[in-house]
């Protein structure tokens, strides 16, 4: 018999009172023509957007939902034969005990045959993490297990720099508000250039998300970004790993 790895409610999606599925969007390294990771994104059972699912959350089911997301993402990733990193979003306010919360995730990964060393966890800066010390302890526990951590939507909220000062993740994801139209915007170019310099000094790698045009990609790669996510490369694939579109040429425009 499999040992208990968490409360049964967290392991049984029916305990939520609703079900959901996942889409996967790649994070790519165009210069090497490789997929670095797939981010798991919540979707309705019919492939509809996350809003309908997230609208069903409240204080009574947040923890169970966070756990169910992890298990769903790992199970689908294994079923699809994912052989790169799997990036899972987590809600800092839903993680009561990092060690306990990881137990069911790791047990599921072992059961379905997904390599635990390929797990990466993202947290969002504009989710109100009231206890910064608690978030730091979560990140420290994930690192102890060898997992990468990423701060999502960096630059979208007021707390990005403060969080970076207190908690240095392995990656930050530049919010699309910073990268949208950056090829035509010297101000955004300056902000990103200095952000990259700061992150290099801190040993934090940068992912640019929300890339929709070749111009944005070229401008960001010219600034030194190597990892990208956005519709230019692939839209999220519902319960599948979507084919990646590799733009012709390199960031300089050479063929």
Beta strands, then each sheet from edge to edge (+ up, - down):
strand 1: 21-29
strand 2: 34-43
strand 3: 85-89
strand 4: 119-124
strand 5: 148-154
strand 6: 171-174
strand 7: 205-209
strand 8: 227-229
strand 9: 237-238
sheet 1: 8+ 7+ 6+ 5+ 4+ 3+ 2+ 1- 9+
end
